[in-house]
């Protein structure tokens, strides 16, 4: 273990297990009801949870046009610029996934194809914040992957239509847009109702209830990943600017009262100054009602008694969603670290760029999931499928004999016989279990 000490430790006393159990029970009930009653249940939950029950949840083309006309031109321009950044990066990802075919024996052809799923449900959260950027990350990426149909859902915000979010979903290429939020939206897209066609994959972030709904629906549909509260971990050396460290930690803490914000540094001075800056900045933050409890309950400052490589190794144990590297040689982290959702290298690269504008996808693994998965990318919407073809009779006979022997080791006589008949037909091997077999052609 890397020697270190805490200047500040997380102090949350929330009973996470009890909270998760309650969320799970609520979500299970909603999903079961929507599976049973379809649109009627969706409407009841929308009215109960969001006080929203319009004549229809799906926006018509005319309604979308009217909503977008009310969005300021500069906002539309910015949406288009950001979506261009996301689209360009996603296209590079798509181009990196290549189909291939190889001949392993004479006349034995094996191949791989990457095929997009047919339909995706993109959930774009609302609630307190209209997360416009989530439309770029889910819908644009799906369309670059080649998905035929994207259904996009976003909730009303205090009874109002989130116009910028609707504009973003439309400009991203969503085929249908529904003003519908929460578990009811996610379940409706996964299960299908009288008015919402079932999808193959669900994508997009959300609150604890949405995340739990995706978990319970996984298997009925694919999902992008299991997501929890937003996380930031900053690794800093003695040359880091403590003011920037403090600002960046708080920038992610404002996501919610349960968002961890962690600093790992080799400099006690940087750690102490960061604490002072946070204490000065928090009272004046417009979002302090989220940022303050997040920092109080989930914030950590850790001073490493060792090298910057030791700090990187300690950071890896967190497998954090966002890892910001504020060091003299930030690219060293690429060589040492491996467990993270996304790296942000150097002072000029804040996590907020990834969240909002730079072009990489902001839907990333949390709660240690970076140990085994990366974030949302075009590959989440693609199926890697294989095919095989044997056109050479001698090669098929050779494989048939091998298949017979290998299958009988596992006591699979039917498999063995499927190999035997080819060896018999193409190579004259006798069939002890069918001495009078006749072949055509």
Secondary structure as GFF3:
##gff-version 3
##sequence-region A 1 441
A	DSSP	beta_strand	4	8	.	.	.	ID=ss1
A	DSSP	alpha_helix	16	37	.	.	.	ID=ss2
A	DSSP	alpha_helix	39	50	.	.	.	ID=ss3
A	DSSP	alpha_helix	61	69	.	.	.	ID=ss4
A	DSSP	alpha_helix	73	96	.	.	.	ID=ss5
A	DSSP	beta_strand	100	105	.	.	.	ID=ss6
A	DSSP	beta_strand	108	116	.	.	.	ID=ss7
A	DSSP	beta_strand	119	124	.	.	.	ID=ss8
A	DSSP	alpha_helix	133	135	.	.	.	ID=ss9
A	DSSP	pi_helix	136	140	.	.	.	ID=ss10
A	DSSP	alpha_helix	141	145	.	.	.	ID=ss11
A	DSSP	beta_strand	149	154	.	.	.	ID=ss12
A	DSSP	alpha_helix	163	172	.	.	.	ID=ss13
A	DSSP	beta_strand	176	179	.	.	.	ID=ss14
A	DSSP	alpha_helix	182	191	.	.	.	ID=ss15
A	DSSP	beta_strand	201	203	.	.	.	ID=ss16
A	DSSP	alpha_helix	208	217	.	.	.	ID=ss17
A	DSSP	beta_strand	222	223	.	.	.	ID=ss18
A	DSSP	beta_strand	232	236	.	.	.	ID=ss19
A	DSSP	alpha_helix	242	253	.	.	.	ID=ss20
A	DSSP	beta_strand	261	265	.	.	.	ID=ss21
A	DSSP	alpha_helix	268	282	.	.	.	ID=ss22
A	DSSP	alpha_helix	288	298	.	.	.	ID=ss23
A	DSSP	beta_strand	299	304	.	.	.	ID=ss24
A	DSSP	alpha_helix	308	318	.	.	.	ID=ss25
A	DSSP	beta_strand	322	326	.	.	.	ID=ss26
A	DSSP	alpha_helix	332	336	.	.	.	ID=ss27
A	DSSP	beta_strand	342	345	.	.	.	ID=ss28
A	DSSP	alpha_helix	351	356	.	.	.	ID=ss29
A	DSSP	three_ten_helix	369	371	.	.	.	ID=ss30
A	DSSP	three_ten_helix	378	381	.	.	.	ID=ss31
A	DSSP	beta_strand	382	390	.	.	.	ID=ss32
A	DSSP	alpha_helix	393	409	.	.	.	ID=ss33
A	DSSP	alpha_helix	413	427	.	.	.	ID=ss34
###
